[in-house]
């Protein structure tokens, strides 16, 4: 109805907004691999590569896996809505942390270690 040329596999996803999610642990290696490959490719294509936050926007289909539909080299709109950050930040930082606070922390640490040129170009 209305979309006769689209495969049924893709009719099960409707964008309704941005919401951080916790994915199945078994999918985390694929997600981390996507991020690592994006960073590696960015270094090859435009040195020094991505600096700062980025988002790989995907949909997931159980039969086809992750499908990337956009890469945003910035803080995306959905992350600003969650001042506590992603569900994973407490594991890395021992406290909830928003994207902005993470950036501020990275800048402070770089200043303390005299590494600011590695963050800003």
Secondary structure, DSSP 8 states (H G I E B T S, - for coil): ---TTS-GGGTT------------HHHHHHHHHHHHHHHHHHHHHSTT---S--EEEEEEETTTEEEEEEEESS--HHHHT-TTB-TTHHHHHSS-B-HHHHHHHHHHHHHHTT-GGGT--
